[in-house]
């Protein structure tokens, strides 16, 4: 049957009940899981499974075609197939990654709106990230203007909506792909959309906060020259 991915429907979920479908050297597969398995630059979640008075710590997760494999901490016990478990996420880590991922979408929207530059790469860890743009020239005061624009969008408290659309309907949205290369896998019939209403609408599979105000402050730490026509922005989010 595969793992039903609860986090795609409700990014605020932190605890849930599930049953073990598989447990071996490759990891633990549940019928229902809210562990984000990583992808799109967002690292996987961590947390724990509670069962029969026992705790199995989860250090990470990975996705296959149908399943999410939870990676237990080495030496922790494995529940047997059929065991009823209670899943629990590391709330601080997940919340920090949600804020950071939404901040990168906000950053991409601001830079595209103000310069027309597309994203060429990126990476995030909890509360810090980088994003690369195909920006041939850096306008005077660029770092300061981006920081001010990000602060204004956070203060605007824009709603962040997540929805799934048929492929053709999704690609009828102007500029739905803001990366220089379309990274969506072939053969999709539906596309998950993350929409910062009025600023940025993107195909995306990660977890996000519900509004730009929930991101909190975004510090633009540095603008780096990564070669002809490419600029890297490093950002940090205070606790």
C-alpha positions in Angstrom: 0.0 0.0 0.0 2.9 2.4 0.7 3.2 5.1 3.3 0.5 7.7 3.5 2.4 11.0 3.9 0.6 13.0 6.6 3.0 16.0 6.4 1.8 16.8 2.9 -1.7 17.4 4.2 -0.9 19.0 7.5 2.5 20.5 8.2 1.5 21.3 11.8 1.1 17.6 12.8 3.7 16.5 15.3 2.3 13.2 16.8 0.2 10.4 15.2 -0.6 6.8 15.5 0.6 4.3 12.9 1.4 0.6 12.3 4.7 -0.9 11.2 4.7 -2.3 7.7 8.4 -3.2 7.5 11.5 -3.1 9.8 14.9 -4.3 8.8 18.4 -3.0 8.0 17.0 -0.5 5.5 14.8 1.2 8.0 11.3 1.3 9.4 8.3 1.8 7.1 5.0 2.9 8.6 1.5 2.9 7.1 1.2 6.6 8.1 4.1 9.0 8.6 4.6 12.7 9.1 8.4 12.5 8.8 9.5 14.6 5.8 12.0 12.4 4.0 14.1 15.2 2.5 14.0 16.7 -1.0 14.0 20.0 -2.8 16.8 21.2 -0.6 15.0 20.6 2.6 16.7 18.1 5.0 14.7 15.2 6.5 13.0 15.3 9.9 14.1 13.6 13.1 12.1 12.4 16.1 11.0 9.1 17.7 8.7 6.1 17.7 7.1 5.0 20.9 5.8 1.5 21.3 5.2 -1.0 24.1 7.0 1.3 26.6 10.0 1.5 24.3 11.5 4.4 22.4 13.2 4.2 19.0 14.9 7.4 18.1 14.7 8.4 14.4 17.7 10.2 13.0 16.4 10.8 9.5 14.2 9.5 6.7 14.4 8.8 3.0 11.8 8.2 0.3 11.4 5.5 -2.3 8.7 5.3 -5.0 6.0 4.3 -2.5 7.4 4.3 1.0 9.1 6.5 3.5 12.0 4.7 5.3 12.7 6.0 8.8 16.3 5.6 9.8 16.7 4.6 13.5 19.6 5.7 15.6 22.2 2.9 15.6 21.6 0.5 18.5 18.0 1.5 19.1 15.4 -1.4 19.1 13.3 -2.1 16.0 9.6 -2.7 16.3 8.3 -5.8 14.6 5.9 -5.8 11.6 2.4 -5.1 12.8 3.4 -3.2 15.9 1.2 -0.2 16.8 3.4 2.9 17.3 3.1 6.5 18.2 5.2 8.8 15.9 6.6 12.1 17.2 8.6 14.7 15.4 11.4 16.8 16.8 9.2 20.0 16.9 12.1 22.5 17.1 13.8 21.0 14.0 10.7 20.7 11.9 9.4 24.2 12.8 12.9 25.7 12.0 13.0 24.0 8.6 9.4 25.1 7.8 10.4 28.7 8.6 13.6 28.4 6.6 12.0 26.9 3.6 9.2 29.5 3.5 11.9 32.2 3.8 13.7 30.9 0.7 10.4 31.0 -1.3 9.9 34.6 0.0 13.5 35.5 -1.0 13.1 33.9 -4.5 9.9 35.9 -5.0 11.4 39.2 -3.9 14.5 38.8 -6.1 12.5 37.7 -9.1 10.0 40.5 -8.7 12.7 43.2 -8.3 15.4 41.9 -10.8 13.8 39.1 -12.9 16.6 36.7 -11.8 15.9 32.9 -11.6 17.1 30.5 -9.0 20.0 28.3 -10.0 20.5 26.4 -6.7 20.1 26.4 -3.0 20.5 24.6 0.3 19.1 24.9 3.8 19.7 23.8 7.3 17.6 24.8 10.3 17.5 28.6 10.4 20.2 29.2 7.8 20.3 28.8 4.0 21.8 29.9 0.7 20.1 30.6 -2.6 21.9 31.2 -6.0 20.6 33.4 -8.8 21.5 34.0 -12.4 22.1 37.7 -11.8 24.7 39.1 -14.1 25.0 42.5 -12.3 24.5 43.3 -8.7 22.7 46.7 -8.3 24.1 49.2 -5.9 22.8 48.5 -2.4 21.4 45.1 -3.4 22.0 43.4 -0.1 20.3 46.2 1.8 17.4 46.4 -0.6 16.7 42.7 -0.5 16.8 42.7 3.3 14.3 45.6 3.4 12.0 43.9 0.8 12.1 40.6 2.8 11.2 42.5 6.0 8.3 44.2 4.3 6.9 40.9 3.0 7.2 39.3 6.4 5.4 42.3 8.0 2.7 42.0 5.3 1.7 38.7 6.8 0.9 37.1 3.4 -1.0 33.8 3.5 1.0 30.8 2.4 -1.4 28.3 0.7 -0.6 24.7 -0.3 -2.7 22.9 -2.9 -2.4 20.1 -5.5 -3.4 20.9 -9.1 -3.7 18.8 -12.3 -0.5 19.1 -14.3 -2.0 21.2 -17.1 -3.7 23.6 -14.7 -0.5 24.1 -12.7 1.5 24.9 -15.7 -1.0 27.4 -16.9 0.1 29.6 -13.9 2.6 32.2 -15.2 6.2 31.6 -14.0 5.3 28.5 -12.0 8.9 27.4 -12.3 11.3 30.0 -10.9 14.4 27.9 -11.3 16.6 28.2 -14.3 16.1 24.4 -14.9 12.8 22.6 -14.5 13.5 20.1 -11.7 10.1 18.3 -11.7 10.3 14.6 -12.5 8.7 13.5 -15.7 5.4 11.7 -15.8 3.6 13.8 -13.2 -0.2 14.1 -13.4 -0.5 16.4 -10.4 1.7 19.2 -9.1 1.9 20.4 -5.5 1.9 24.2 -5.4 3.1 26.5 -2.6 1.6 30.0 -3.0 2.8 33.0 -1.0 -0.4 34.9 -2.0 0.4 37.9 -4.1 4.2 37.3 -4.2 5.4 33.8 -5.3 3.7 30.7 -6.6 5.9 27.7 -7.0 5.8 23.9 -7.5 7.2 22.5 -4.3 7.1 19.3 -2.2 8.3 20.6 1.2 6.7 21.8 4.4 5.9 25.5 5.1 4.5 27.8 7.7 1.0 29.3 7.2 2.0 32.9 6.6 5.0 35.1 6.0 4.7 36.6 9.5 5.4 33.1 10.9 8.8 33.1 9.2 10.1 35.8 11.5 13.0 38.0 10.7 15.3 37.2 7.7 18.9 38.4 7.9 20.7 38.7 4.6 24.2 37.8 5.8 26.2 38.0 2.6 26.1 38.3 -1.2 28.8 36.3 -2.9 30.0 36.2 -6.5 30.0 32.6 -7.7 31.3 33.2 -11.2 30.1 35.0 -14.3 26.4 35.9 -13.9 25.8 34.0 -10.7 25.3 35.4 -7.2 24.8 33.6 -3.9 22.7 35.1 -1.1 23.2 33.7 2.4 20.4 34.2 4.9 19.9 33.5 8.6 16.8 33.4 10.7 17.1 34.4 14.4 15.7 32.0 16.9 
